[in-house]
Amino acid sequence: MPDAAALPLSLAVLAAALAAAIVRPRFAPEWAVAAAGALLLAALGAVDGGDALDTVEELAPTIGFLAALLLIAEGCRRDGLFDAIGALLARRAGGSPRRLLALVFLVAATVTAVLSLDATVVLLTPVVLVTAERLRTSARPHVVACAHLANSASLLLPVSNLTNLLAFHASGLSFLRFAALMAAPALAVIAVEWLALSRFFATELRRPRAARPPALGGAQLPRRPLAIVGLTLLGFGVSGALGIEPVWVALAGAAALTLPALARREAAPPGLARAAEPGFLVFVLGLGVIVAAASEHGLADAVGALVPSGDGLLTLLAVAALGAVLANLVNNLPATLLLVPIAATGGPGVVLAALIGVNVGPNLTYVGSLATLLWRRILRHQDEDVDAGEFLRLALLTVPAGIVAATLLLWCSLQLVGT
């Protein structure tokens, strides 16, 4: 199929898959639309069948890694970790909304970095919402912090986000080197988020005089899931030196949390299958094939023309800005699939700059990240919502400043640590 026909068709299929992910009609789930679109492009010759299989094969280890992380997060929920976190937040906040926000920042950044942004959106956000209600304070600053940190705090580790996993494999960096380079950028973005949110919601964070928090009991974090997560992170850190693929470490952690639960009949295979989100995994594979088709027929060349050569500070800033724009145009997952292979030709630093753009940039709009779309659905199920105008005004305070600060510190880290 000629480029003149294949590129518009590929872009139309991409738009249909993303629309299904945003609207989520019952008759056309996003995974079905993405899979059908990928098969259609292969059948019409817009993407070679061999190339489509190669794309699926390249993405398979990343998909397996993500599934294992989702099972680890589900095991932590099942063992009561998130309920204990909610009780601990309520007790430590002492009735102060501002102190609660600081604690939410700490917990959301940690959960995002260690258990992935999906855990923050799906498991932590409802806990934070209930905690704010128990303290009789506005939930808005705290649930918005969950959404923002699910994206921006995911810069730290390769396991924090699917986009990180894709960039990690393309960068050629070890787990520890990746974390060392992204530590300062992640902290910078979190600092920007704190300054912006605490000022933006200053009125709601002032504790009303009449508000008295209810009596709260103690909270003890369950040791077993914490120990398994800690050992899994340690395994990620040493896996490179031992020549072990990180996916096997993730699978071992998932097994350590899942198999005892199966033996005690606290978990069942159907529930575990749902926790691994097979529909989303199929969606990612289908999206990968669709983006490969669009890239092959001219989209990659068009984006590549916008990427400057070199790896200096200005190049990193330009790539990060491009990643943010693409994330808000086509969502951050397609943006990563499209931009990371191009950035990889410039070296690991350029790949990490692209990652800053596709992770921090999505906080600008609801559609920039699948995680943000899911977060909004969760709030609506709880009869809560955040006004789109308010969301955008806050984003204008955090996204540009966060991208610039993170990219500047990435450049400094590259000078100090190297790749």
C-alpha positions in Angstrom: 0.0 0.0 0.0 1.4 3.4 -0.9 2.3 5.9 1.8 -0.3 8.4 0.5 -3.0 5.9 1.5 -1.3 4.0 4.3 -0.5 7.0 6.5 -4.0 8.5 6.6 -5.5 5.0 7.2 -3.0 4.3 10.1 -3.7 7.7 11.7 -7.5 7.1 11.4 -7.1 3.7 13.1 -5.0 5.2 15.8 -7.6 7.9 16.4 -10.3 5.3 16.6 -8.3 3.2 19.2 -7.6 6.3 21.3 -11.3 7.4 21.1 -12.4 4.0 22.3 -9.9 4.3 25.2 -11.3 7.8 26.1 -15.1 7.1 25.6 -15.0 3.4 26.5 -18.2 2.4 24.7 -19.6 -1.0 25.9 -20.0 -2.3 22.4 -16.4 -1.5 21.4 -13.8 -1.8 24.2 -10.5 -0.2 23.5 -8.6 -3.6 23.3 -11.0 -4.9 20.6 -10.7 -1.7 18.6 -6.9 -1.6 18.8 -6.6 -5.3 18.0 -9.1 -5.1 15.1 -7.3 -2.0 13.8 -3.9 -3.7 13.9 -5.3 -6.8 12.0 -7.0 -4.5 9.5 -3.7 -2.7 8.7 -1.9 -6.0 8.3 -4.6 -7.4 6.1 -4.6 -4.3 3.8 -0.8 -4.2 3.6 -0.4 -1.0 5.6 2.0 -2.9 7.8 3.9 -6.0 6.8 2.8 -9.1 8.7 6.4 -9.9 9.6 7.0 -6.4 10.9 3.7 -6.6 13.0 4.9 -9.9 14.5 8.3 -8.3 15.2 6.6 -5.4 17.0 4.6 -7.8 19.2 7.7 -9.8 19.9 9.6 -6.7 21.0 6.8 -5.5 23.2 6.1 -8.9 24.8 8.8 -8.7 27.6 7.5 -5.3 28.5 3.9 -6.5 28.6 5.0 -9.4 30.8 6.8 -7.1 33.1 3.8 -4.8 33.4 1.5 -7.7 34.1 3.8 -8.9 36.9 3.8 -5.4 38.4 0.0 -5.2 38.3 -0.2 -8.6 40.2 2.3 -7.2 42.8 0.1 -4.2 43.3 -3.0 -6.4 43.6 -1.2 -8.6 46.1 -0.4 -5.5 48.2 -4.1 -4.4 48.1 -5.2 -7.9 49.0 -2.8 -8.0 52.0 -4.3 -4.8 53.3 -1.4 -2.4 52.5 -3.6 0.3 51.0 -6.2 0.1 53.8 -3.3 0.5 56.3 -1.9 3.4 54.4 -5.3 5.2 54.5 -5.6 4.7 58.3 -2.0 5.9 58.7 -2.7 9.0 56.6 -5.7 9.9 58.6 -3.9 9.5 61.9 -0.7 11.3 61.0 -2.6 14.2 59.4 -4.0 15.2 62.8 -6.9 17.0 61.1 -4.7 19.3 59.1 -5.6 19.4 55.3 -2.1 20.8 54.5 -0.4 18.0 56.5 -2.6 15.5 54.8 -1.5 16.9 51.4 2.1 16.5 52.3 1.6 12.9 53.4 -0.4 12.2 50.1 2.6 13.6 48.2 5.0 11.3 50.0 2.8 8.2 49.7 1.7 8.9 46.1 5.3 9.5 44.9 6.5 6.3 46.7 3.6 4.1 45.4 4.1 5.5 41.9 7.8 4.9 41.8 7.7 1.5 43.4 4.4 -0.1 42.3 3.7 1.9 39.1 1.3 4.8 38.4 -1.6 2.3 38.0 -1.4 1.5 41.7 -1.6 5.2 42.5 -4.6 5.8 40.3 -6.6 2.6 40.9 -5.7 1.7 44.5 -4.5 4.8 46.3 -6.9 7.5 44.9 -10.0 5.9 46.5 -8.1 5.5 49.8 -7.2 9.2 49.7 -10.7 10.2 48.9 -12.1 8.2 51.9 -9.4 9.6 54.1 -10.3 13.2 53.2 -13.9 12.5 54.0 -13.0 11.0 57.3 -11.1 14.2 58.2 -14.1 16.3 56.9 -11.9 18.3 54.5 -12.1 18.9 50.8 -10.8 16.0 48.8 -9.9 18.0 45.7 -6.3 19.0 46.5 -5.5 15.4 47.6 -7.0 13.5 44.7 -5.6 16.0 42.2 -2.2 15.3 43.8 -2.7 11.6 43.1 -3.4 12.3 39.4 -0.4 14.6 39.0 2.1 12.5 40.8 0.9 9.3 39.1 2.4 10.9 35.9 5.2 13.1 37.1 6.6 11.0 39.9 6.8 8.1 37.6 10.1 9.4 36.3 12.3 7.7 38.9 12.4 4.0 38.2 12.0 1.9 35.0 9.1 0.0 36.7 7.1 3.2 37.5 5.3 3.5 34.2 4.8 1.6 31.0 6.5 4.5 29.1 9.5 4.0 31.4 9.7 0.3 30.5 9.7 1.1 26.8 12.3 3.8 27.2 14.4 1.7 29.6 14.8 -1.1 26.9 15.7 1.5 24.3 18.2 3.4 26.4 20.6 0.5 27.1 21.0 1.7 30.7 21.1 -0.5 33.7 18.3 -0.3 36.3 20.6 1.5 38.8 22.0 3.9 36.2 18.5 4.8 35.0 17.5 5.5 38.6 20.6 7.6 39.3 20.1 9.8 36.2 16.4 10.3 36.9 16.5 10.9 40.7 17.2 14.6 40.5 14.6 15.2 37.7 11.9 13.3 39.6 12.6 15.3 42.8 12.5 18.6 40.8 9.1 17.8 39.3 7.7 16.8 42.7 8.9 20.0 44.2 7.3 22.0 41.4 4.0 20.1 41.9 4.1 20.8 45.7 4.7 24.5 45.3 2.0 24.8 42.7 -0.7 22.6 44.4 -0.2 24.0 47.9 -0.5 27.5 46.5 -3.4 26.8 44.1 -5.5 25.1 46.8 -4.3 27.4 49.6 -7.9 28.3 50.7 -9.1 24.7 50.9 -5.9 23.7 52.8 -6.7 26.1 55.6 -8.2 24.0 58.4 -11.7 25.4 59.4 -11.9 26.3 63.0 -15.0 24.2 63.5 -13.5 21.1 62.0 -12.6 18.4 64.4 -11.2 15.1 63.1 -12.8 11.9 64.3 -11.0 9.7 66.8 -8.7 7.4 64.9 -7.1 4.2 65.9 -3.5 3.1 65.2 -2.4 1.7 61.9 0.3 -0.9 61.3 1.6 -1.5 57.8 1.6 -5.2 56.9 5.2 -6.5 56.8 4.9 -9.3 54.3 4.0 -7.3 51.2 6.5 -4.5 52.2 9.2 -7.2 52.5 8.4 -8.7 49.1 8.3 -5.4 47.4 11.6 -4.4 49.0 13.3 -7.6 47.9 11.8 -7.2 44.4 13.3 -3.7 44.1 16.6 -5.1 45.4 16.4 -7.8 42.7 15.9 -5.2 40.0 19.0 -3.3 41.2 21.3 -6.4 41.1 19.7 -8.2 38.1 21.9 -6.4 35.6 25.1 -7.4 37.3 23.9 -11.0 37.5 22.8 -11.1 33.9 19.1 -11.7 34.8 16.4 -10.0 32.9 14.3 -7.7 35.2 11.1 -9.4 34.0 12.0 -12.6 35.9 12.5 -10.6 39.1 9.1 -9.0 38.6 7.5 -12.5 38.0 9.2 -13.8 41.1 7.8 -11.0 43.2 4.3 -11.5 41.8 4.6 -15.3 42.5 5.7 -14.6 46.1 2.5 -12.6 46.7 0.1 -14.6 44.6 0.9 -18.3 45.2 0.3 -18.2 49.0 -3.0 -16.3 48.4 -4.1 -19.0 45.9 -3.1 -21.8 48.4 -5.1 -20.0 51.2 -8.0 -19.4 48.7 -7.8 -15.7 49.3 -7.4 -15.2 45.6 -8.8 -17.1 42.6 -7.5 -17.3 39.0 -10.3 -15.3 37.5 -9.7 -12.4 39.9 -5.9 -12.5 39.3 -6.6 -12.5 35.5 -8.7 -9.3 35.9 -6.0 -7.7 38.1 -3.4 -8.3 35.3 -5.7 -6.2 33.0 -5.4 -8.4 29.9 -7.6 -6.1 27.9 -5.1 -3.2 28.5 -2.2 -5.4 27.6 -3.9 -6.4 24.3 -4.6 -2.7 23.7 -0.9 -1.9 24.1 0.1 -4.6 21.6 -2.5 -3.4 19.1 -1.4 0.2 19.6 2.2 -0.8 19.0 1.4 -2.3 15.6 -0.7 0.7 14.6 2.0 3.1 15.6 4.5 1.0 13.7 2.4 1.2 10.6 2.1 5.0 10.9 5.8 5.3 11.5 6.7 3.2 8.6 4.7 5.3 6.2 6.0 8.8 7.1 5.0 9.7 10.6 8.4 8.8 12.1 10.2 10.9 9.4 8.0 13.8 10.2 8.6 13.6 13.9 12.3 12.9 13.3 12.6 16.1 11.4 11.6 18.0 14.5 14.3 16.3 16.7 17.5 18.3 16.7 20.8 16.5 16.6 23.2 16.3 19.5 22.7 15.8 23.2 23.2 19.3 24.7 20.8 21.1 27.0 18.9 22.8 24.2 18.4 19.5 22.4 17.1 17.8 25.6 14.7 20.7 26.2 13.4 20.5 22.6 12.9 16.7 22.8 11.1 17.0 26.2 8.8 19.7 24.8 8.1 17.6 21.7 7.3 14.6 23.9 4.8 16.7 25.9 3.1 18.0 22.8 2.8 14.6 21.2 1.5 13.1 24.5 -1.4 15.7 24.5 -2.1 15.2 20.8 -2.1 11.4 20.6 -1.8 10.3 24.2 1.5 9.4 26.0 1.7 5.7 25.1 1.6 6.2 21.3 3.9 9.3 21.7 6.4 7.0 23.5 6.2 4.3 20.9 6.8 6.9 18.2 9.4 9.2 19.8 11.7 6.8 21.8 13.1 4.9 18.8 14.0 8.2 17.2 15.4 9.6 20.4 17.5 6.4 20.9 19.7 7.4 17.9 20.9 10.4 20.0 21.9 8.4 23.0 20.4 7.6 26.5 20.2 11.2 27.5 17.9 12.1 24.7 15.7 9.0 25.4 15.4 10.2 29.1 14.5 13.7 27.9 11.7 12.3 25.7 10.6 10.4 28.8 10.3 13.6 30.8 8.1 15.0 28.1 5.7 12.0 27.8 5.5 11.6 31.6 5.2 15.2 32.8 3.4 16.6 29.8 0.2 14.5 30.1 -0.7 16.5 33.2 -1.7 19.3 30.9 -5.0 17.6 29.7 -7.3 14.8 30.6 -6.4 12.9 27.4 -2.7 13.1 27.8 -2.4 9.9 29.8 -4.4 6.7 30.0 -3.8 6.9 33.8 -5.5 10.3 34.0 -8.5 9.1 32.0 -8.8 6.2 34.4 -8.4 8.5 37.4 -11.2 10.7 36.2 -13.5 7.7 35.8 -12.7 6.5 39.3 -13.7 10.0 40.7 -16.9 10.0 38.7 -17.8 6.6 40.2 -17.3 8.2 43.6 -19.5 11.2 42.6 -16.5 13.4 42.5 -15.0 15.4 39.6 -12.5 18.1 38.9 -13.5 21.0 36.6 -11.6 20.8 33.3 -10.8 24.5 33.5 -9.4 24.2 36.9 -7.4 21.2 35.9 -5.9 23.2 32.9 -5.1 26.2 35.0 -3.2 24.1 37.5 -1.5 22.3 34.7 -0.2 25.5 33.3 1.5 26.2 36.6 3.1 22.7 36.8 3.8 21.3 33.4 6.1 23.9 31.7 8.0 24.6 34.9 8.3 20.8 35.7 9.6 19.9 32.3 12.2 22.7 32.3 13.4 21.9 35.9 13.5 18.2 35.3 15.3 18.5 31.9 17.9 20.9 33.4 18.6 18.5 36.2 18.8 15.6 33.8 21.5 17.5 31.9 23.4 18.2 35.1 23.1 14.5 36.1 24.4 13.5 32.7 27.4 15.7 33.2 28.1 14.3 36.7 27.1 10.7 36.4 27.4 10.1 32.6 25.7 7.3 30.8 
